[in-house]
Amino acid sequence: MKIVNKLLVAGTFALTFSSAAFAEKWDMPMAYSATNFHSEHGVMFADKVAEYTNGDLEITVHPGGSLFKGGEIKRAVQTGQAPIGERFMSAHANELPILGWDNLPFLATTYEDNDKLWQAAKDTVNAALESQNLVSLYTCPWPGQGFYFKKAVSSSADTQGIKFRSYNSATATFAKELGMIPVQVEAAELSQALATGVAEAFISSGSTGYDRKVWEHLTHYYKVNAWLPRNYVMVNKAAWDGLNPDTQAALEKAAAETSASCAAKSAELSDFYFEELAKNGMTVEPAGEEFLKELRAIGEQMTETWLKDAGSEGQAIIDAYKGM
């Protein structure tokens, strides 16, 4: 009987070891700090995947650009250097103009409208990504975008010559039209850029300012709510196709749940970030009428330019959104 028990224990151990040894392991690079809600939801997603696949797929999240810098993540996933990753969608609008769908100023400025716009854009965007060897699993919006400065700004007369951190073509356009100098800076490098004078202002949500403690360098935040951009989690298409149908279904389930939770958290944190910026000494207020008027005029030009670049597919997205 003792021999039988030993054999059973040994067999159980062998099966457990075998399962752990042959679990597929994926590294997931992310650009934002570990405490950012996008990164926290990346960990949530990984935990759900482990649960729903019974440990057959293990995803390790690498936040803060620690595995690949933000600008490297999409390429890393496309080429299979990483099987999965998260990136700011509109950062790739130069490659694929359709990916700038969420940076059309003042088109969809609430979470509800932003979700409608995503539903209008989703099929077209996902098809474009698939053409680049990517499968989109889920997206999550940031809070609305506003302007950070180290002085009071009431119009473009106050912005001339300022070095402005840009994160995509849309933000670079805003900078140029306002007489500023766009400088490409990843979120993980923003604190250093502000401290060294490489950048003196930027547009982003309250989240970025809070994460990077920008009150150490800047004094004013202007609520503009120009757009609610999205991050997306992508998988290398070959890696995706290599998964069995049950595992794919598990990832899709985890993705849907994580996406809903992330969007809710974004909305929940929106006012919290403003409160924290103010608590740490920044002036947080709506943009003045003159400045806002200028921004809206620039936004109209940007939308026209995007429609030329995105063509009929871009117009179809806007038409579908406005028809909802």
Steps between C-alpha positions, in 0.01 A plus 500: 500500500787737585654430160170578328464827691854602410430426137181707511679794662783473250254486213311806625826692542608402150173618349518829691861556402424409140209746484710781648797419282302507177282804571546757225662819633456842343672828586277808472679837470307811605610863479351648817599477867396201707258715701322640194151356457583368153791299639295382796239373257771329298576300814128435550480371144801271553344360818172433324680325214682274745170419669296444184768284335561300820860614495567389143595857404697723735546869419762709678440876485800733461382860570679831464676419174725258691503230231445715191460877494157628401603580146645151456207293624289477184801400289604245760159333488479517120834324462441244774761635742209520744178303445279763663523865601314823562544831321332834449297444184537839335879484543487300174287743301801592285516138380126444483295824496187308599657445846456873565123450527506584872698825463239704315468811720165567662318227308436256787577661834312276745558137590162410353573674170854366490364148532256566214787627288701186577206281402482689171876462443563155648462273196698727270777553756531131582520410131780755456689354794458147368663613175804581714515156661315610814184387676337758728368350824366798692514879525464743789449879490698761686319791665454810285811687388598843633803728495784524752712817521741663742324835472154642444383473138201682356573475127763404244673830574621331821622177338754620245830312505406262782652153474198272490510126568308320226398135498356472149434699183185662640677647802790613281250680277344678796848610610596641160170682449541666840854610421665240722786261423392131509741258668434124494518370858370167632296504822770308688750776416270797566620586852860520387404703192320756717780511755765563235300744290471269202124553531315788665137415430280220368146380443377191680250379756522567872634147532836579342546808715419306814719202413799723418448754781523783250417756770871486574561681171168644372237730645185497285264239360225610261198277457430471130372144463609506136473123457513173692780297340527124537768247580466157348633156581624319191620146430737381230272332242720191466502459878121541504448250219720255688258489794228237512137624480438453873799715589397767251151504653653534847708799390198665339297452818782646712538787252131594504485504879824696532395756241173572683676529835773725359252741339303523825820567694604772256169682553520452875851649519441797271400749772736341754799596286387863483458507876849361553659750260329785686588353839865509396492868411400512134236735365236275342231677301313498167676658206398859432264587218767652274734203539217253454382678186847467352517132595166426336609669178818292498291191573284559193812521282637181656178312429505613137860386465422164658209444264728563204756252636251235615283531191158342463557269796550800728189673371302178547605490867387855564174447309427182695574675829280798423221264395490326840 
